[in-house]
Amino acid sequence: MSLRAAFAFTPSESKRLIGRAVAAMPMVRAALADDLVVIAHGSTNVFVAEEIIGAMPRPRGTFLSGQIFNGVMCQTEPSEKGPMLVLRRGELIAPKPSMGQVLDDGGPGAVFIKGANAVDADGNAGVFCAHPGCGTIGFAYGYISGRGVKLIVPVGLEKLVPSVPKAARQLGHDNLYYQTGFQIGMMPLVNATVVTEIVAFKLLFGLDAVHVGGGGVSGSEGTVVLVATGEKETLDRAIAAIESIKGEPPLATMKAACATCVPTTPALLTTAAEQAPKEPKISCIFQGRREADLPATYQRRPGAL
């Protein structure tokens, strides 16, 4: 007899569940055994990397690029970002200098993993672009599409929108009169394997799940509620696994120093300093401000001007 079980996932718990699901995907396991796996920057990919590698090889809070922080669209400190994580037959290797060279190392089973800022019910994903070239995914997507690299997008249902194509048409640096933080565009990804909590339930437990609601307060903002249906034995296995991730703490990140902040990307051959325009364009409403001049609600960066 089929039973139902309701589960609530905070964003961090969702990221852990999704990370485990991505690591268990047959295409990922095959690429780890005999091909190339590229893990791009992102908060969900911190959890993906931990599940694939066993531990992050650098501080967890620095393996992000753009982030929503202090309630604004922001980025991490460019000087603290390390390169993408690249695994060749399961072994970490230093990325080649350009995105094309990185992906040229892969064969027909190569996998590229990139998180997203939006997902819709049709399986489209969207990535915010604070960098005018759309950062890592902007430099990778042509090679991914041209070569047929398998693109996996882990993304939680807290980021569910009605339509990714419609959202992308609303954005663009030159189209915004005002923005809370960074100017953003959006790159829609329509040929990806999107892994949400629902997909994770199927991959990990063989269970069908339905998104039934969400929200929260006092640290549970963004919680996603799902109902899974299955036999008691299968549900009990899922319950035990999910109870083991309850209480997953959020990532501790830090914003860039506003006084010197410009949108950069580790996907270019140049350093963050070399990427800064000669005549800086204002790309964020807080750009160039001293920490002391930021709003009182802002978590300031220790030691910055």
C-alpha positions as CSV (number, residue, x, y, z in Angstrom):
1,M,0.0,0.0,0.0
2,S,1.3,3.4,-0.9
3,L,1.8,6.0,1.8
4,R,2.5,9.7,1.8
5,A,5.2,11.6,3.7
6,A,5.6,15.4,3.9
7,F,9.1,16.9,4.1
8,A,10.3,20.4,4.7
9,F,13.8,21.5,3.4
10,T,15.6,24.7,4.2
11,P,17.7,26.0,1.3
12,S,20.8,24.4,2.8
13,E,19.1,21.1,3.4
14,S,17.9,21.2,-0.2
15,K,21.4,21.9,-1.4
16,R,22.7,18.9,0.5
17,L,20.0,16.6,-0.9
18,I,20.5,17.8,-4.4
19,G,24.3,17.5,-4.1
20,R,23.9,13.9,-3.1
21,A,21.6,13.3,-6.0
22,V,24.0,14.8,-8.5
23,A,26.9,12.7,-7.2
24,A,24.8,9.6,-7.6
25,M,23.8,10.3,-11.3
26,P,25.0,7.6,-13.7
27,M,26.4,10.2,-16.1
28,V,28.4,11.8,-13.3
29,R,29.7,8.4,-12.1
30,A,30.7,7.4,-15.6
31,A,32.5,10.7,-16.2
32,L,34.3,10.4,-12.9
33,A,35.5,6.9,-14.0
34,D,36.6,7.7,-17.5
35,D,36.1,11.3,-18.6
36,L,36.0,14.9,-17.4
37,V,33.8,16.6,-14.7
38,V,33.9,20.4,-14.3
39,I,32.2,21.9,-11.2
40,A,31.7,25.6,-11.6
41,H,31.3,28.1,-8.8
42,G,28.1,28.4,-6.9
43,S,26.5,27.8,-3.5
44,T,24.7,24.6,-4.5
45,N,27.9,23.4,-6.2
46,V,29.7,23.6,-2.8
47,F,27.5,20.7,-1.7
48,V,27.9,19.0,-5.0
49,A,31.7,19.1,-4.8
50,E,31.6,17.9,-1.2
51,E,29.5,14.9,-2.2
52,I,31.7,14.1,-5.3
53,I,35.1,14.8,-3.9
54,G,34.5,14.2,-0.2
55,A,35.5,17.7,0.9
56,M,36.0,21.2,-0.6
57,P,39.7,21.8,-1.4
58,R,39.3,25.5,-0.4
59,P,37.2,27.5,2.0
60,R,33.5,26.7,1.3
61,G,32.4,30.4,1.4
62,T,34.8,31.4,-1.3
63,F,33.5,29.0,-3.9
64,L,30.8,31.4,-5.1
65,S,30.8,34.1,-7.6
66,G,27.6,36.1,-7.6
67,Q,25.4,35.8,-4.5
68,I,22.4,37.4,-2.9
69,F,23.8,38.8,0.3
70,N,22.5,41.4,2.7
71,G,19.3,41.3,0.7
72,V,21.0,42.6,-2.4
73,M,22.5,41.2,-5.6
74,C,26.2,41.0,-4.9
75,Q,29.4,39.0,-5.5
76,T,32.2,37.5,-3.5
77,E,35.6,39.0,-3.3
78,P,37.3,38.4,-6.7
79,S,40.8,38.0,-5.2
80,E,39.5,35.1,-3.0
81,K,37.9,33.1,-5.8
82,G,39.9,30.1,-6.8
83,P,39.5,28.4,-10.2
84,M,36.7,25.9,-11.1
85,L,37.1,22.4,-9.9
86,V,38.1,20.0,-12.7
87,L,38.4,16.2,-12.3
88,R,40.0,14.0,-14.9
89,R,39.1,10.4,-14.3
90,G,38.2,11.3,-10.8
91,E,41.4,13.1,-10.0
92,L,41.5,16.9,-9.3
93,I,43.6,18.7,-11.9
94,A,44.5,22.3,-12.4
95,P,42.2,23.9,-15.0
96,K,43.7,24.8,-18.4
97,P,43.9,28.6,-19.0
98,S,40.8,29.0,-21.2
99,M,37.3,27.4,-21.1
100,G,37.8,25.9,-24.6
101,Q,41.0,24.2,-23.5
102,V,39.3,22.9,-20.3
103,L,36.5,21.3,-22.2
104,D,38.8,20.1,-25.0
105,D,40.2,17.7,-22.4
106,G,36.8,15.9,-22.2
107,G,35.4,13.2,-24.4
108,P,31.8,12.3,-25.2
109,G,31.0,11.6,-21.6
110,A,32.2,14.9,-20.2
111,V,30.0,16.7,-17.7
112,F,29.7,20.4,-16.8
113,I,27.9,21.2,-13.5
114,K,26.6,24.8,-13.0
115,G,23.9,26.0,-10.6
116,A,21.2,28.5,-11.4
117,N,19.1,31.4,-10.1
118,A,15.8,30.4,-11.7
119,V,14.1,27.3,-12.8
120,D,10.6,26.8,-14.3
121,A,8.2,23.9,-14.6
122,D,9.3,23.2,-18.1
123,G,12.8,22.3,-17.0
124,N,14.5,25.6,-18.1
125,A,17.1,27.1,-15.9
126,G,18.4,30.7,-15.8
127,V,21.7,32.1,-14.5
128,F,22.0,35.7,-13.4
129,C,24.8,37.6,-15.1
130,A,26.5,40.3,-13.1
131,H,29.5,40.1,-15.5
132,P,28.6,41.6,-19.0
133,G,29.9,38.4,-20.6
134,C,27.8,36.3,-18.3
135,G,30.8,35.0,-16.4
136,T,31.7,31.3,-16.3
137,I,28.5,30.0,-18.0
138,G,28.8,32.7,-20.7
139,F,32.2,31.5,-21.7
140,A,31.3,27.8,-21.3
141,Y,27.9,27.6,-22.9
142,G,29.0,27.8,-26.5
143,Y,31.5,25.0,-26.0
144,I,28.9,23.0,-24.1
145,S,26.3,23.4,-26.8
146,G,28.7,23.0,-29.7
147,R,30.5,20.0,-28.3
148,G,27.4,18.3,-26.8
149,V,28.9,18.4,-23.3
150,K,26.4,17.1,-20.7
151,L,25.2,20.1,-18.7
152,I,23.8,19.4,-15.2
153,V,22.1,22.2,-13.3
154,P,21.5,21.6,-9.6
155,V,18.9,24.1,-8.4
156,G,16.4,24.2,-5.5
157,L,12.7,24.9,-5.9
158,E,13.1,28.1,-3.8
159,K,14.1,29.5,-7.2
160,L,11.0,28.5,-9.0
161,V,9.7,31.1,-11.5
162,P,6.7,30.9,-13.9
163,S,8.9,31.1,-17.0
164,V,12.7,31.4,-17.4
165,P,12.5,32.7,-21.0
166,K,10.1,35.5,-19.9
167,A,12.4,36.3,-16.9
168,A,15.4,36.5,-19.2
169,R,13.6,39.0,-21.4
170,Q,13.0,41.3,-18.5
171,L,16.7,41.6,-17.6
172,G,19.9,43.0,-19.0
173,H,22.4,45.5,-17.7
174,D,21.3,48.2,-20.2
175,N,17.7,47.6,-19.6
176,L,17.6,48.4,-15.8
177,Y,16.9,51.9,-14.5
178,Y,17.5,50.7,-10.9
179,Q,18.5,47.4,-9.3
180,T,19.0,46.3,-5.7
181,G,22.8,45.9,-5.9
182,F,24.4,44.7,-9.1
183,Q,23.0,45.1,-12.6
184,I,22.1,41.7,-13.9
185,G,21.1,39.9,-17.1
186,M,20.1,36.3,-17.4
187,M,21.3,33.4,-19.6
188,P,18.6,30.8,-20.1
189,L,19.7,27.2,-20.2
190,V,17.3,25.1,-22.2
191,N,19.4,22.0,-22.9
192,A,20.4,21.1,-19.3
193,T,19.6,18.2,-17.1
194,V,18.0,20.1,-14.2
195,V,18.2,18.5,-10.7
196,T,15.7,19.9,-8.2
197,E,14.5,18.3,-4.9
198,I,11.9,16.4,-6.9
199,V,14.5,14.9,-9.2
200,A,16.6,14.1,-6.2
201,F,13.8,12.1,-4.7
202,K,13.6,10.0,-7.8
203,L,17.3,9.6,-8.2
204,L,18.1,8.7,-4.6
205,F,15.0,6.9,-3.5
206,G,12.9,6.0,-6.5
207,L,10.1,8.1,-5.1
208,D,7.7,10.5,-6.8
209,A,7.4,13.8,-5.0
210,V,5.2,16.9,-5.4
211,H,6.0,20.5,-4.5
212,V,3.2,21.6,-2.2
213,G,4.3,24.9,-0.7
214,G,7.1,26.7,1.1
215,G,8.3,29.8,2.9
216,G,9.3,30.3,6.6
217,V,10.6,32.6,9.2
218,S,13.5,32.9,11.7
219,G,16.1,31.2,9.5
220,S,13.7,29.0,7.6
221,E,13.0,31.5,4.8
222,G,13.0,29.8,1.4
223,T,11.9,26.4,2.8
224,V,10.5,24.0,0.3
225,V,7.8,21.5,1.3
226,L,7.4,18.3,-0.7
227,V,5.1,15.3,-0.4
228,A,6.5,11.9,-1.5
229,T,4.4,8.8,-2.3
230,G,5.7,5.3,-2.0
231,E,5.8,2.0,-0.1
232,K,6.5,2.1,3.6
233,E,10.0,0.5,3.3
234,T,11.1,3.0,0.6
235,L,9.7,6.0,2.5
236,D,11.4,4.8,5.7
237,R,14.7,4.7,3.8
238,A,14.1,8.2,2.5
239,I,13.1,9.5,6.0
240,A,16.3,8.1,7.6
241,A,18.4,9.7,4.9
242,I,16.6,13.1,5.1
243,E,16.7,13.2,8.9
244,S,20.5,12.9,8.6
245,I,20.7,16.2,6.7
246,K,18.2,18.1,8.9
247,G,20.0,21.1,10.5
248,E,22.5,21.5,7.6
249,P,24.0,24.9,8.3
250,P,23.9,27.7,5.7
251,L,27.1,28.7,4.0
252,A,29.1,31.5,5.7
253,T,30.1,33.9,2.9
254,M,31.4,37.4,2.7
255,K,30.7,40.1,0.1
256,A,33.3,41.9,-2.0
257,A,34.8,45.1,-0.7
258,C,32.4,47.7,-2.2
259,A,35.2,50.4,-2.5
260,T,37.1,48.4,-5.1
261,C,34.3,46.1,-6.5
262,V,33.8,45.6,-10.2
263,P,32.1,42.5,-11.8
264,T,34.8,40.0,-12.8
265,T,35.0,36.4,-13.8
266,P,37.6,33.6,-13.2
267,A,36.7,32.4,-16.7
268,L,39.0,35.0,-18.3
269,L,42.8,34.7,-18.6
270,T,43.3,38.1,-17.0
271,T,43.4,38.9,-13.3
272,A,40.5,40.6,-11.5
273,A,42.6,43.8,-11.5
274,E,43.2,43.6,-15.2
275,Q,39.5,43.1,-15.9
276,A,38.6,46.3,-14.2
277,P,37.6,48.8,-16.9
278,K,39.9,51.8,-17.4
279,E,36.8,54.1,-17.1
280,P,34.7,52.2,-14.5
281,K,31.1,51.9,-15.3
282,I,28.8,51.9,-12.3
283,S,27.4,48.4,-12.2
284,C,26.2,48.3,-8.6
285,I,24.4,51.0,-6.5
286,F,27.0,50.4,-3.7
287,Q,30.0,50.3,-6.0
288,G,32.9,52.6,-4.7
289,R,31.4,53.2,-1.3
290,R,33.4,52.9,1.9
291,E,32.2,50.2,4.3
292,A,31.3,52.9,6.8
293,D,29.0,54.5,4.3
294,L,26.9,51.4,3.6
295,P,23.4,51.0,5.0
296,A,23.0,50.1,8.6
297,T,21.4,46.8,7.6
298,Y,24.5,45.8,5.6
299,Q,27.0,43.3,7.0
300,R,30.2,45.1,6.4
301,R,33.4,43.4,5.3
302,P,36.0,43.3,8.1
303,G,39.2,45.2,7.3
304,A,37.9,46.8,4.1
305,L,38.0,50.5,3.6
